[in-house]
Amino acid sequence: MDFWKYYDVTHKEHLVCNPMSIEKLNELITLLALKSGSKVLEIATGKGEFLIRLVEKYNVSAIGVDISPYHLGDAKRKAKERVPNADLTLIEMDGANYKPDTPESFDLTCCLGASWIYNGHEDTLKYLMSQTKRNGLVVVGEPFWISKPPKEYFDLSEIKYEMFSKHAGNVQIGENLGLKLLYTFVSTHDEWDRYLGLQWYAIDKYAQVYPEDPDLPEFLAKLNKEKKLYLKWEREALGWAIYVFRKTLERLDC
Ligand SMILES: C[S@@+](CC[C@H](N)C(=O)[O-])C[C@H]1O[C@@H](n2cnc3c(N)ncnc32)[C@H](O)[C@@H]1O
């Protein structure tokens, strides 16, 4: 399957590709209170909405990295329209291989909803910390278990219980690394329903326009399976939050 095409088709209607409302995104941006010229790195920037809003509000110098040519194409188009003169660089590559010339050089580093790039929450935080200045901010979006679904769920899902922690566990992992938690935005059912529902809506719209697309049956089968897993188990069992941390340590071995 062309996974990036699937992701593009199912996320056509999304402004941000995670279960956070635009109101909360704006709240997060206000809370970050960045100085003009601050350096920002976002891994898995998706369609770039968060980064572009940061540039619009604070005139930051920003780098966004994403592996998907579809999403990065959207991000570049938006950036050209909305912030044509900004110091914004969008790089299409695997975030796992992104190594800036100077470590610990960013005022804010982020990765919202793509911790698999670094094999999980802890190593994502370690990577972001290694790129963040002392006293800089580290922001991640990460799922967490509210409760453990039954074996039947894990037999059907690609998700393993070990992949995620609890909400408090996500915080503890950061604190064990020397990060100080400043704030969390925990998504509500409404935000999750919108995030998933927009995918069902988008694929239906695509199917009406491109019924002959040979990829469509496989895309529909995958999304229908995900829809069932969500409605039967994940809606009650899986949470998602944005964690805002400050890096307080001078230097880390990571
Ligand atoms: C759940 S979306 C989140 C996008 C964006 N952070 C947001 O919240 O709107 C995951 C993103 O990770 C990107 N991605 C997946 N694997 C990646 C990798 N190895 N390197 C960089 N980006 C990756 C996808 O293209 C997608 O844009």
The ligand as a Gaussian input file, in Angstrom:
#p B3LYP/6-31G(d) Opt

LIG

0 1
 C       -0.363000      11.981000      13.054000
 S        0.434000      12.923000      11.801000
 C        0.849000      14.389000      12.669000
 C        1.189000      15.550000      11.786000
 C        1.366000      16.882000      12.504000
 N        2.350000      16.792000      13.557000
 C        0.043000      17.321000      13.071000
 O       -0.158000      17.143000      14.281000
 O       -0.786000      17.833000      12.318000
 C        1.970000      12.089000      11.604000
 C        2.922000      12.742000      10.639000
 O        4.172000      12.062000      10.734000
 C        4.761000      12.031000       9.459000
 N        5.787000      10.985000       9.507000
 C        5.585000       9.651000       9.637000
 N        6.749000       8.995000       9.675000
 C        7.722000       9.945000       9.590000
 C        9.133000       9.921000       9.585000
 N        9.794000       8.762000       9.679000
 N        9.813000      11.086000       9.481000
 C        9.156000      12.268000       9.380000
 N        7.815000      12.358000       9.366000
 C        7.093000      11.215000       9.477000
 C        3.586000      11.776000       8.545000
 O        3.868000      12.120000       7.203000
 C        2.532000      12.678000       9.171000
 O        2.573000      13.964000       8.620000

